[in-house]
Every structure is written in C-alpha cells, then in structure tokens.
C-alpha cells in the first residue's frame, strides 16, 4: 500500500488564477449545491446535520491573562460539511474575526479552507479562503436574483458597500442583464470610494452610480436591494434597533430584497411579502440552538421569519424554499408587484462546493504548491 499523503496548497493569487472570482461559474455551483441540499445528499454539523458551525466567543471580562475580550464580531468559527453529488468532498472553513483588523490593513475575518478525502480523511487541499467565501456568499444571492428578481430590473441598491456588497452586485450583474444603475449607502468614505472604483473597473455596464445619504434614498425605486452591512448580535433583543430601518412604503412594488445581513422592517410589512430562504432546515437548527427570539442572536432575516412563526404572525408554510421554487414545486414570483425577501444564511456546504470546484480547476491547470504530510505515517 502507498501510505504517502500529499496535499495542494493554494495561496490567494493561486485561487485567483484558478478562477475563484468567476461569478457565473460560482452561481452555477451554488445552484447545483442547492439541489443536493434538497435531495439530502449532504451533511453539516449539529444534531440535525444543518448547523452553521461551531463558534468560539469570549467573555466581556476575561479572568485569565492573554484571553481575548469580547468585542464586535470577535470570534473564531469552524464550518464543517460533506457534499455529495459530483463533489464527493468533505471540508471545513476556519476563520478568526476581529473588527480591529482593519486598523492593521487586514480583512475583518481571515479565512482558510481545508478539503479532505471523504473516505480516508486525508487532506487534499489547504487554501486561502477569503475570496472563496466572498464569492460563494455573492453566489447564493445570484441564484435568488436569477429566479426571483423581475427580468426588467434596472436599478440595484447596495446597503453596505463592503466585500459582500461587491460580490452581491457581481452576482446581480451576472443574472440581471438589464441592470445599469446602482445606488450605494455606506458609513465611511473609504469603503464607498472602494466600491465605486470596483464597479467602474469590473462592471462598466453600470452607467449610473449614486452614493446615497440615507437608506430611504437608496431603497426608493430600486428593483434589486441588498443588505450587506456588518450586523451586531446579542442575547439582548434591543440589538435589533441598531440594524438599518426600512419603512415598507419606501420599497418599490416588485422589488427583490436579498439579505446576507440584517435590517429592521415592520412586522406588518414582512407579513405582506413573499418570504424565501436558502435552506429551511438551517433556520430550524438556529431556532433550536438559539431559542426565541433568534433574530437578535444571529442577525439573519430568516431567523426573523421563524420568530414570526413563533409569535403566530405567519405560518411555517409561508417560508418558501428557493429550491422548491426553482423546481416549480412552489410558486415564486406570481406578480410583477410581488415584493420578495430572500434570506441568505451562509452554509459550509457552499464553501465545500465552490472550494472543490476551484481546487479541481487548479489541479487541471497545474496551479498551486504540492506539500507533503508524510511518506509513511509514524504511528499508523
């Protein structure tokens, strides 16, 4: 038997060469992944195999020297999954996050991805995962826009012009060919300038770029709306008051609202909208792991949907699965005036799907550095 184990190391430049920024291919991979979820050909963590992952947070007042102190978005996270179908791959995304990283010129979160042989568990790849995660996060909204946005959509609104905002717009551009106008609401000049530069360089079809002073200005008359702000989470329900507030009267009839992040709507507005999620079981898992009210603890709008079910304001059947809509089992947009809110939870199977696709492309092109784990294991 050959017990030698090698694996492929892929740096961020390697990942770019291997096509990690190919949004069209990423959207196709995400759609394929959603079909596998619906079939059940996958596994994630937790008792119901649908957990987002395992998170390490820190106390407000650490008792031990050197232990990090709780702060906004200060955490470590492991997101493991197995995905079947054409992937047949296991993997885990691991990252640390700290808002203060920006003061050092670093991303808020620094991510890596490990892919493993599904049978032996041997590592196949160790890869830079910031772009991998960013593009798969945009890919899922892209699937939503493909099936839920109006075909004549011309104006996009991005609330939160960071990395997720950029990749969400990239996905909308790939799926809504008539988009040519973008409105942006951000907090700081640096992120706004970076976003405008990104749009001008990468997506010249946007012939109108408008920086807005308020959420209302951005949302009004927009056909596709994306919330990609950094949202605070807490056991205290009042944290929701920090989320950007959107009055339903501002939202154009027929708008598609994509939400990888949080916002605050009046319950009466949500109850009138069509509510779609990427994977209902993910939100069921969160509702179990983080009991009602779940939305303040997670900052993902699908958790607001399950909270409304708990309160008896909507029925569980009112929450639609995007895959059921794609397959024609449930109606999606039935009117040009339907306002659709689409929850994007972020799942480790997404990382495995896109990571596996990029890894295989890297192997085909001879990209990356082969590293050796061992020739013969010392204690087999």
ZAMARGU-4260 file (C-alpha; in steps of 0.2 Angstrom, whole numbers, plus 5000, padded with zeros to 4 digits):
<rodrens>
0) 5000/5000/5000 | 5005/5018/4996 | 5003/5027/5013 | 5011/5044/5006 | 5000/5059/5008
5) 5002/5075/4998 | 4990/5090/4998 | 4989/5105/4987 | 4992/5122/4995 | 4983/5137/4986
10) 4988/5155/4990 | 4976/5169/4987 | 4985/5173/4970 | 4984/5154/4966 | 4965/5154/4969
15) 4963/5169/4958 | 4972/5160/4944 | 4961/5145/4947 | 4945/5155/4944 | 4939/5159/4962
20) 4932/5176/4955 | 4922/5168/4941 | 4905/5173/4947 | 4895/5165/4933 | 4903/5148/4937
25) 4901/5151/4956 | 4882/5154/4954 | 4881/5138/4944 | 4890/5129/4958 | 4878/5136/4971
30) 4863/5131/4962 | 4869/5114/4960 | 4873/5113/4978 | 4855/5119/4982 | 4848/5104/4973
35) 4859/5092/4983 | 4853/5100/4999 | 4835/5097/4993 | 4839/5079/4990 | 4848/5077/5006
40) 4865/5072/4999 | 4875/5082/5011 | 4880/5083/5030 | 4883/5098/5041 | 4886/5099/5059
45) 4874/5098/5074 | 4861/5085/5079 | 4850/5089/5064 | 4866/5090/5052 | 4861/5108/5047
50) 4871/5118/5059 | 4880/5134/5053 | 4895/5129/5063 | 4904/5130/5079 | 4908/5147/5086
55) 4921/5152/5100 | 4917/5169/5108 | 4925/5177/5123 | 4919/5184/5139 | 4916/5203/5142
60) 4929/5202/5157 | 4941/5188/5154 | 4948/5181/5171 | 4964/5175/5163 | 4979/5185/5156
65) 4980/5184/5137 | 4962/5179/5134 | 4954/5190/5121 | 4940/5201/5127 | 4923/5201/5119
70) 4920/5214/5106 | 4910/5217/5090 | 4912/5202/5078 | 4927/5195/5089 | 4926/5176/5087
75) 4933/5160/5079 | 4922/5149/5069 | 4923/5132/5061 | 4911/5127/5047 | 4912/5108/5043
80) 4902/5099/5029 | 4901/5085/5017 | 4893/5087/5000 | 4889/5073/4988 | 4884/5073/4970
85) 4898/5077/4958 | 4908/5084/4973 | 4910/5069/4985 | 4920/5080/4996 | 4922/5084/5015
90) 4929/5101/5021 | 4930/5114/5034 | 4931/5133/5033 | 4940/5140/5048 | 4942/5158/5052
95) 4946/5171/5065 | 4937/5188/5065 | 4941/5205/5073 | 4934/5222/5068 | 4951/5230/5074
100) 4960/5221/5060 | 4955/5235/5048 | 4967/5246/5058 | 4981/5235/5053 | 4976/5234/5035
105) 4969/5217/5037 | 4952/5210/5032 | 4940/5209/5047 | 4940/5190/5045 | 4954/5179/5039
110) 4949/5163/5032 | 4956/5146/5026 | 4948/5131/5019 | 4954/5113/5021 | 4947/5099/5009
115) 4948/5081/5014 | 4946/5064/5006 | 4929/5058/5010 | 4935/5041/5014 | 4952/5042/5022
120) 4950/5060/5029 | 4967/5064/5021 | 4969/5082/5017 | 4968/5086/4998 | 4970/5105/4999
125) 4974/5119/5010 | 4968/5135/5003 | 4966/5154/5006 | 4948/5156/5008 | 4944/5175/5009
130) 4939/5176/4991 | 4932/5159/4991 | 4920/5164/5005 | 4916/5181/4997 | 4911/5174/4980
135) 4901/5160/4987 | 4892/5172/4998 | 4888/5183/4982 | 4883/5167/4973 | 4868/5162/4983
140) 4860/5180/4981 | 4864/5177/4962 | 4854/5161/4962 | 4840/5171/4971 | 4840/5185/4959
145) 4840/5173/4944 | 4823/5166/4949 | 4815/5179/4960 | 4820/5197/4953 | 4810/5205/4939
150) 4818/5202/4922 | 4817/5220/4918 | 4826/5226/4934 | 4837/5241/4930 | 4842/5248/4947
155) 4851/5240/4961 | 4853/5246/4979 | 4868/5241/4990 | 4867/5244/5008 | 4884/5241/5015
160) 4897/5243/5001 | 4910/5230/5008 | 4916/5214/5002 | 4899/5206/5002 | 4891/5221/4994
165) 4904/5219/4980 | 4901/5201/4977 | 4882/5203/4978 | 4882/5216/4965 | 4894/5205/4954
170) 4880/5191/4956 | 4866/5203/4951 | 4876/5209/4936 | 4878/5190/4931 | 4859/5186/4932
175) 4850/5203/4929 | 4857/5209/4912 | 4847/5225/4911 | 4854/5232/4927 | 4863/5248/4923
180) 4861/5259/4939 | 4867/5256/4956 | 4864/5266/4972 | 4875/5264/4987 | 4873/5268/5006
185) 4888/5266/5017 | 4896/5273/5033 | 4913/5278/5028 | 4921/5287/5013 | 4935/5274/5011
190) 4923/5259/5008 | 4912/5270/4997 | 4926/5275/4986 | 4932/5257/4985 | 4915/5251/4980
195) 4913/5265/4966 | 4931/5260/4960 | 4926/5242/4960 | 4910/5245/4950 | 4919/5256/4937
200) 4933/5244/4934 | 4924/5227/4934 | 4906/5232/4928 | 4906/5246/4916 | 4888/5242/4911
205) 4883/5252/4927 | 4882/5269/4918 | 4874/5277/4934 | 4882/5276/4951 | 4875/5286/4965
210) 4881/5287/4983 | 4866/5290/4994 | 4865/5299/5011 | 4851/5288/5018 | 4844/5271/5017
215) 4827/5278/5011 | 4836/5287/4996 | 4845/5271/4992 | 4830/5259/4993 | 4817/5270/4984
220) 4814/5265/4966 | 4827/5251/4967 | 4822/5234/4959 | 4835/5224/4967 | 4840/5228/4985
225) 4855/5220/4995 | 4859/5222/5014 | 4877/5218/5017 | 4881/5228/5032 | 4890/5221/5047
230) 4877/5217/5060 | 4879/5216/5079 | 4871/5201/5088 | 4867/5199/5106 | 4856/5190/5118
235) 4848/5207/5121 | 4833/5209/5109 | 4836/5228/5108 | 4852/5225/5097 | 4839/5224/5083
240) 4837/5243/5085 | 4855/5245/5078 | 4850/5237/5061 | 4846/5249/5047 | 4827/5253/5047
245) 4817/5251/5031 | 4800/5258/5030 | 4789/5247/5019 | 4782/5262/5010 | 4800/5266/5003
250) 4801/5249/4994 | 4795/5248/4976 | 4782/5236/4971 | 4791/5221/4963 | 4807/5223/4972
255) 4818/5208/4976 | 4827/5211/4993 | 4842/5200/4996 | 4848/5198/5014 | 4865/5190/5018
260) 4864/5203/5033 | 4852/5211/5044 | 4839/5225/5043 | 4824/5231/5053 | 4807/5230/5045
265) 4790/5232/5052 | 4782/5215/5055 | 4766/5221/5045 | 4777/5224/5030 | 4786/5207/5031
270) 4769/5198/5033 | 4764/5206/5016 | 4780/5200/5007 | 4784/5183/5000 | 4797/5175/5011
275) 4811/5164/5004 | 4826/5156/5012 | 4841/5146/5005 | 4838/5131/5017 | 4823/5130/5029
280) 4832/5117/5040 | 4846/5129/5043 | 4834/5141/5051 | 4826/5127/5061 | 4843/5122/5068
285) 4846/5140/5073 | 4829/5141/5081 | 4834/5126/5091 | 4852/5131/5095 | 4847/5149/5099
290) 4829/5149/5106 | 4817/5163/5103 | 4820/5177/5099 | 4833/5171/5087 | 4835/5185/5076
295) 4844/5197/5088 | 4857/5182/5091 | 4860/5178/5073 | 4856/5194/5063 | 4850/5184/5048
300) 4832/5188/5042 | 4827/5170/5040 | 4828/5170/5059 | 4816/5184/5060 | 4804/5173/5049
305) 4805/5159/5062 | 4802/5172/5076 | 4786/5177/5067 | 4781/5159/5066 | 4784/5158/5085
310) 4773/5173/5088 | 4759/5166/5077 | 4760/5181/5065 | 4764/5170/5050 | 4764/5151/5046
315) 4778/5140/5044 | 4772/5136/5026 | 4774/5155/5022 | 4793/5152/5022 | 4797/5146/5005
320) 4812/5136/5000 | 4821/5143/4985 | 4824/5125/4978 | 4806/5122/4978 | 4803/5137/4968
325) 4817/5133/4955 | 4810/5116/4953 | 4792/5123/4951 | 4785/5114/4966 | 4780/5131/4974
330) 4776/5147/4966 | 4789/5161/4967 | 4785/5177/4959 | 4767/5177/4953 | 4765/5196/4950
335) 4776/5210/4945 | 4771/5218/4961 | 4777/5204/4972 | 4790/5210/4985 | 4801/5196/4989
340) 4813/5195/5004 | 4826/5182/5002 | 4837/5176/5017 | 4855/5171/5014 | 4861/5161/5029
345) 4879/5156/5024 | 4882/5137/5024 | 4898/5127/5025 | 4892/5116/5010 | 4893/5132/5000
350) 4912/5133/5004 | 4914/5114/5000 | 4905/5116/4983 | 4915/5131/4977 | 4931/5126/4986
355) 4930/5109/4977 | 4927/5117/4960 | 4942/5129/4962 | 4953/5115/4968 | 4949/5104/4954
360) 4952/5118/4941 | 4969/5122/4950 | 4974/5104/4948 | 4969/5104/4929 | 4979/5120/4926
365) 4994/5114/4937 | 4992/5129/4949 | 4997/5128/4967 | 5011/5120/4978 | 5011/5102/4982
370) 5016/5099/5001 | 5019/5083/5009 | 5011/5077/5025 | 5021/5061/5026 | 5028/5047/5016
375) 5025/5034/5029 | 5015/5039/5045 | 5025/5037/5061 | 5011/5029/5071 | 4999/5020/5059
</rodrens>
